[in-house]
Amino acid sequence: MDHRVDRHVERNGTRIDNADSSGVSGRLGVRVFGHDMRAGNIVQPYMAVNWLRGMRASTLEFNGETLGADVPRDRYEVQAGAELTLGQRWSAWGGMSVQRGAYDYRNVGGQLGMRARW
């Protein structure tokens, strides 16, 4: 990943610069799926376990003061969710994830969505 932007100056005069916006990240994991048929719809639950590794934290500078996202280099993630097929064109999906890492790092997330095929 390499992200570069020009300096931004807000109306109040605050200067925003990139202090560090590049690095390498990776993920290694396993994901298992299941199948269940109910009332003509197909439910596909899943569970995943991942090891996430990043090289650098993202930082920005505000008038020379650095603000960083202190994310540990190694994080471990558990995900669970399901996709529900609603006929031939539509499906709905949702999932939750929890990441843990050094220094009591924790990140909890969730997603919901609809998909249409044509």
C-alpha positions as CSV (number, residue, x, y, z in Angstrom):
1,M,0.0,0.0,0.0
2,D,1.3,3.4,-0.9
3,H,-0.9,6.5,-0.4
4,R,0.2,10.0,-1.3
5,V,-1.7,13.2,-1.1
6,D,-0.8,16.9,-1.3
7,R,-0.9,19.2,1.8
8,H,-4.4,20.3,2.7
9,V,-5.0,23.6,4.4
10,E,-8.4,24.1,6.1
11,R,-10.2,27.4,6.3
12,N,-9.0,28.0,9.8
13,G,-5.4,27.6,8.7
14,T,-4.8,24.0,10.0
15,R,-2.2,22.3,7.8
16,I,-2.7,18.5,7.3
17,D,0.2,16.4,5.9
18,N,1.0,12.8,5.5
19,A,3.6,11.7,8.0
20,D,3.5,8.0,7.1
21,S,1.2,6.5,4.6
22,S,2.9,3.4,3.1
23,G,3.5,-0.1,4.2
24,V,2.8,-3.8,3.6
25,S,0.1,-5.8,5.2
26,G,-1.1,-9.4,4.9
27,R,-3.7,-11.9,6.1
28,L,-3.5,-15.6,6.6
29,G,-6.6,-17.5,7.7
30,V,-9.2,-20.2,7.2
31,R,-12.9,-19.8,6.5
32,V,-15.5,-22.6,6.7
33,F,-19.0,-22.6,5.2
34,G,-22.2,-24.5,5.9
35,H,-25.4,-25.0,4.0
36,D,-29.0,-25.1,5.3
37,M,-32.2,-25.0,3.4
38,R,-35.3,-23.4,5.0
39,A,-38.6,-22.4,3.5
40,G,-37.2,-22.4,0.0
41,N,-34.3,-20.1,0.9
42,I,-30.7,-21.2,1.2
43,V,-28.7,-20.1,4.3
44,Q,-24.9,-20.2,4.1
45,P,-23.3,-19.5,7.5
46,Y,-19.6,-19.0,7.8
47,M,-16.9,-18.7,10.4
48,A,-13.3,-17.4,9.8
49,V,-10.1,-17.1,11.9
50,N,-7.4,-14.8,10.6
51,W,-3.9,-13.6,11.5
52,L,-3.4,-10.0,10.3
53,R,0.1,-8.5,10.0
54,G,0.9,-5.0,9.2
55,M,4.2,-3.2,8.8
56,R,3.5,0.4,9.9
57,A,0.8,2.5,11.6
58,S,-0.9,5.2,9.6
59,T,-0.2,8.7,10.8
60,L,-1.2,12.3,9.9
61,E,0.4,15.6,10.9
62,F,-1.8,18.5,12.0
63,N,0.3,21.7,12.1
64,G,3.4,19.6,12.8
65,E,1.7,17.4,15.5
66,T,1.6,13.7,14.6
67,L,-1.6,11.7,15.2
68,G,-1.3,8.0,14.6
69,A,-3.6,5.0,14.6
70,D,-1.7,2.8,17.0
71,V,-2.6,-0.6,15.6
72,P,-0.5,-3.6,16.7
73,R,1.7,-5.2,14.1
74,D,0.0,-8.6,14.7
75,R,-3.7,-8.9,15.2
76,Y,-6.0,-11.9,15.4
77,E,-9.5,-11.9,14.1
78,V,-12.6,-14.1,14.4
79,Q,-15.5,-13.6,12.0
80,A,-19.0,-15.1,11.9
81,G,-21.9,-14.4,9.6
82,A,-24.3,-15.8,7.0
83,E,-25.7,-15.2,3.5
84,L,-29.3,-15.8,2.8
85,T,-30.4,-16.4,-0.8
86,L,-33.8,-14.8,-1.5
87,G,-34.7,-16.3,-4.9
88,Q,-32.6,-16.1,-8.1
89,R,-31.8,-12.4,-8.0
90,W,-31.5,-11.3,-4.4
91,S,-29.5,-12.2,-1.4
92,A,-28.8,-10.7,2.0
93,W,-25.7,-11.1,4.1
94,G,-24.4,-10.0,7.5
95,G,-21.5,-10.7,9.8
96,M,-19.6,-9.7,12.9
97,S,-15.8,-9.6,13.5
98,V,-13.6,-9.1,16.6
99,Q,-9.9,-8.3,16.3
100,R,-7.5,-8.5,19.3
101,G,-3.8,-7.6,19.6
102,A,-1.0,-6.4,21.8
103,Y,-1.6,-3.6,24.4
104,D,-5.3,-4.5,24.9
105,Y,-6.1,-3.6,21.3
106,R,-9.6,-4.6,20.3
107,N,-11.8,-3.8,17.3
108,V,-15.4,-5.0,16.9
109,G,-17.2,-4.6,13.6
110,G,-20.3,-5.6,11.8
111,Q,-21.7,-5.5,8.3
112,L,-25.1,-5.9,6.7
113,G,-25.9,-5.9,3.0
114,M,-28.1,-6.8,0.1
115,R,-27.0,-8.0,-3.3
116,A,-28.9,-8.1,-6.6
117,R,-27.7,-10.2,-9.6
118,W,-28.7,-9.4,-13.2
